Amino acid sequence: MSEVTGDKRQRNRPRRTSLLLLSLMAALLAACAATVPGTGFGAGKMENYTSLDHSFTVLTPRGWTLEENQHPYGDLTKISGVRLTSPVSADEAPATITVRHYSGEHLFRTPDEFIHNALNSIVRTDYDRDAPITDIKIAGRPGKAFQIRTFELIYLPQSGKLSMPEGVVYELVPPHRQIDMLEQYLVVPASQGYFVLGYRSPVKTVENYQGLFAKLLASFHPQIP
């Protein structure tokens, strides 16, 4: 069983991160240090998964959509792993869990480079606040953990067509709803590149799969030193 423990680094500048976000990360780290009961949204059967580059194994939840090596920069750098998407209704944002091995080539060469890129995400909504970086240990290895708030736009179906006067130039923008999201990351260095384990969920439902994410973290086994 893998182990995750952590203590927070002190910074000179005062932190303005909400108590909610800090408590969620603390709960996640505590859950990973112990056995997580198979109840609630975190219940259900788990399946063994081995990354295509054989860099890690992990348990994944059955019933979630599994996509391998799907990354927006995957054609520019070597990234191997899995993206898991929860079942969700049409008007809600899904929860996603990602486990990936970054080779350390071309882009995102180091864990610090990955963290810097995530903290400067264009969809981050708490960019005016410090994001505390937490020292953790997972699978017996030291790493860093942090979390940020972002947003996602859910496009809603349109009803009918608008009737506009002749000669008027206009552009129809689909109606949408903005969903506040919480993203949690654990970054673990390796002899070849590093690993990133992430959980992204609407803020209002983040606790639904927190236990499941903890079980996945506890099952994580790197296959390279």
C-alpha positions as CSV (number, residue, x, y, z in Angstrom):
1,M,0.0,0.0,0.0
2,S,1.4,3.4,-1.0
3,E,1.7,6.1,1.6
4,V,1.0,9.8,1.4
5,T,1.9,12.1,4.2
6,G,2.6,15.9,4.2
7,D,3.6,19.0,6.0
8,K,3.2,22.6,4.6
9,R,6.1,24.8,3.6
10,Q,6.2,28.2,5.3
11,R,6.3,31.3,3.2
12,N,7.1,34.9,4.1
13,R,4.1,36.3,2.4
14,P,0.7,35.7,4.1
15,R,-1.6,33.2,2.4
16,R,-5.1,34.1,1.4
17,T,-6.2,30.7,0.2
18,S,-9.6,29.8,1.6
19,L,-9.9,27.5,4.5
20,L,-12.1,25.3,2.3
21,L,-9.3,24.5,-0.1
22,L,-6.7,23.9,2.6
23,S,-9.0,21.6,4.5
24,L,-9.8,19.6,1.3
25,M,-6.1,19.0,0.6
26,A,-5.5,18.1,4.3
27,A,-8.3,15.6,4.1
28,L,-6.9,14.1,0.9
29,L,-3.5,13.6,2.4
30,A,-4.9,12.1,5.6
31,A,-7.1,9.8,3.6
32,C,-4.2,8.5,1.6
33,A,-2.3,7.6,4.7
34,A,-5.0,5.2,5.8
35,T,-7.3,2.7,4.3
36,V,-10.3,4.4,2.6
37,P,-13.7,2.7,3.2
38,G,-15.5,1.6,0.0
39,T,-18.6,3.7,0.5
40,G,-20.5,6.6,-1.2
41,F,-19.3,7.9,-4.5
42,G,-15.8,6.4,-3.9
43,A,-17.2,2.9,-3.8
44,G,-17.2,0.5,-6.8
45,K,-14.9,-1.9,-8.4
46,M,-11.4,-0.8,-9.4
47,E,-9.3,-2.2,-12.3
48,N,-5.6,-2.6,-12.8
49,Y,-4.1,-0.2,-15.3
50,T,-0.5,-0.1,-16.7
51,S,0.7,2.9,-18.6
52,L,1.7,2.3,-22.3
53,D,5.3,3.2,-21.5
54,H,5.2,0.8,-18.5
55,S,6.3,3.6,-16.1
56,F,3.5,3.0,-13.5
57,T,0.6,0.9,-12.5
58,V,-2.5,2.1,-10.7
59,L,-6.1,1.1,-9.9
60,T,-8.8,2.9,-12.0
61,P,-12.5,3.1,-11.3
62,R,-14.8,0.9,-13.4
63,G,-17.5,2.9,-15.3
64,W,-15.3,6.0,-15.9
65,T,-14.3,6.8,-19.5
66,L,-10.6,6.0,-20.0
67,E,-8.5,7.8,-22.5
68,E,-4.8,7.0,-22.9
69,N,-2.1,9.5,-23.9
70,Q,-4.7,12.3,-24.4
71,H,-2.9,15.6,-23.7
72,P,-3.0,18.9,-25.5
73,Y,0.8,19.0,-25.8
74,G,1.2,15.3,-26.5
75,D,2.5,15.9,-30.0
76,L,5.3,18.2,-28.7
77,T,6.6,16.2,-25.7
78,K,6.5,12.6,-24.5
79,I,3.7,12.1,-22.0
80,S,2.2,8.7,-21.2
81,G,-0.7,7.9,-19.0
82,V,-4.4,7.9,-18.5
83,R,-7.3,10.4,-18.2
84,L,-10.4,9.2,-16.4
85,T,-13.8,11.0,-16.8
86,S,-16.7,10.4,-14.5
87,P,-20.3,9.8,-15.7
88,V,-22.1,13.2,-15.8
89,S,-25.4,14.8,-17.0
90,A,-25.3,17.0,-20.0
91,D,-25.5,20.3,-18.1
92,E,-22.7,19.5,-15.6
93,A,-19.0,19.5,-15.8
94,P,-17.5,16.0,-15.2
95,A,-14.9,15.1,-12.7
96,T,-11.6,13.9,-14.1
97,I,-8.6,12.0,-12.7
98,T,-5.3,12.0,-14.5
99,V,-2.2,9.9,-13.9
100,R,0.7,10.7,-16.3
101,H,4.4,10.2,-16.7
102,Y,6.2,13.2,-18.2
103,S,9.5,12.1,-19.9
104,G,11.2,15.5,-19.2
105,E,11.9,16.1,-22.8
106,H,11.2,19.3,-24.9
107,L,8.3,20.8,-22.8
108,F,7.6,20.6,-19.1
109,R,11.1,19.3,-18.5
110,T,11.1,19.5,-14.7
111,P,8.4,19.2,-12.0
112,D,9.0,23.0,-11.2
113,E,8.2,23.8,-14.9
114,F,5.0,21.8,-14.7
115,I,4.0,23.5,-11.5
116,H,4.8,27.0,-12.9
117,N,2.7,26.3,-16.0
118,A,-0.3,25.1,-13.9
119,L,-0.1,28.1,-11.6
120,N,-0.3,30.4,-14.6
121,S,-3.2,28.7,-16.3
122,I,-5.4,31.1,-18.3
123,V,-8.5,29.6,-16.7
124,R,-7.3,30.0,-13.2
125,T,-9.7,32.2,-11.1
126,D,-7.7,32.5,-7.9
127,Y,-4.6,33.9,-9.7
128,D,-4.4,36.8,-7.2
129,R,-3.7,34.4,-4.3
130,D,-0.7,32.3,-3.2
131,A,-1.1,28.6,-3.9
132,P,0.6,26.8,-1.0
133,I,3.0,24.1,-2.1
134,T,2.8,21.1,0.2
135,D,5.6,18.5,0.7
136,I,4.2,15.0,0.4
137,K,5.3,11.4,0.1
138,I,3.6,9.0,-2.2
139,A,4.6,5.4,-2.9
140,G,7.6,6.1,-0.6
141,R,8.8,9.0,-2.7
142,P,8.9,12.7,-1.9
143,G,6.9,15.1,-4.0
144,K,4.9,18.3,-4.1
145,A,1.1,18.9,-3.9
146,F,-0.9,22.0,-4.7
147,Q,-4.4,23.1,-5.8
148,I,-6.0,25.9,-7.7
149,R,-9.4,27.1,-8.7
150,T,-10.3,27.3,-12.3
151,F,-13.5,27.4,-14.4
152,E,-15.2,25.5,-17.2
153,L,-17.9,26.7,-19.6
154,I,-20.8,24.3,-20.2
155,Y,-22.6,25.1,-23.4
156,L,-26.3,24.8,-23.2
157,P,-28.7,23.8,-26.1
158,Q,-30.3,26.7,-28.0
159,S,-34.0,26.9,-28.5
160,G,-35.1,28.1,-31.9
161,K,-33.6,30.9,-34.1
162,L,-33.6,34.6,-33.5
163,S,-35.5,36.9,-35.9
164,M,-33.3,39.9,-36.8
165,P,-34.0,42.9,-39.1
166,E,-32.6,42.6,-42.6
167,G,-29.2,44.1,-43.0
168,V,-28.2,43.6,-39.3
169,V,-24.8,41.9,-38.9
170,Y,-24.8,39.7,-35.8
171,E,-23.1,36.7,-34.3
172,L,-24.9,34.1,-32.2
173,V,-23.0,33.0,-29.1
174,P,-24.2,29.7,-27.6
175,P,-25.7,30.1,-24.1
176,H,-23.4,28.8,-21.4
177,R,-23.0,28.3,-17.7
178,Q,-19.7,28.8,-15.9
179,I,-18.7,26.1,-13.5
180,D,-16.2,26.8,-10.7
181,M,-13.7,24.0,-10.6
182,L,-11.1,22.8,-8.1
183,E,-7.9,21.2,-9.4
184,Q,-5.5,19.2,-7.2
185,Y,-2.1,18.0,-8.3
186,L,0.6,15.7,-6.8
187,V,4.0,15.9,-8.7
188,V,6.5,13.2,-8.0
189,P,10.1,13.3,-9.5
190,A,11.6,10.1,-11.0
191,S,15.0,9.2,-12.4
192,Q,13.5,9.7,-15.9
193,G,11.1,12.7,-15.8
194,Y,8.3,12.8,-13.2
195,F,4.8,11.7,-12.5
196,V,1.7,13.9,-12.1
197,L,-1.5,12.7,-10.5
198,G,-4.4,15.1,-10.7
199,Y,-8.1,15.4,-9.6
200,R,-10.4,18.0,-11.2
201,S,-14.0,18.5,-10.1
202,P,-16.7,21.2,-9.8
203,V,-16.1,22.8,-6.4
204,K,-19.6,22.0,-5.1
205,T,-19.2,18.3,-5.7
206,V,-15.4,17.8,-5.1
207,E,-16.0,15.6,-2.1
208,N,-18.0,13.1,-4.2
209,Y,-14.9,11.5,-5.6
210,Q,-12.3,12.6,-3.1
211,G,-12.3,9.2,-1.4
212,L,-12.0,7.5,-4.8
213,F,-9.0,9.7,-5.7
214,A,-7.4,8.7,-2.4
215,K,-7.8,5.0,-3.2
216,L,-6.3,5.6,-6.6
217,L,-3.3,7.4,-5.0
218,A,-2.9,4.6,-2.5
219,S,-2.6,2.1,-5.4
220,F,-0.1,4.1,-7.4
221,H,3.2,2.2,-8.1
222,P,5.9,3.8,-10.1
223,Q,7.9,1.2,-12.3
224,I,11.0,3.4,-12.8
225,P,13.2,4.6,-10.0
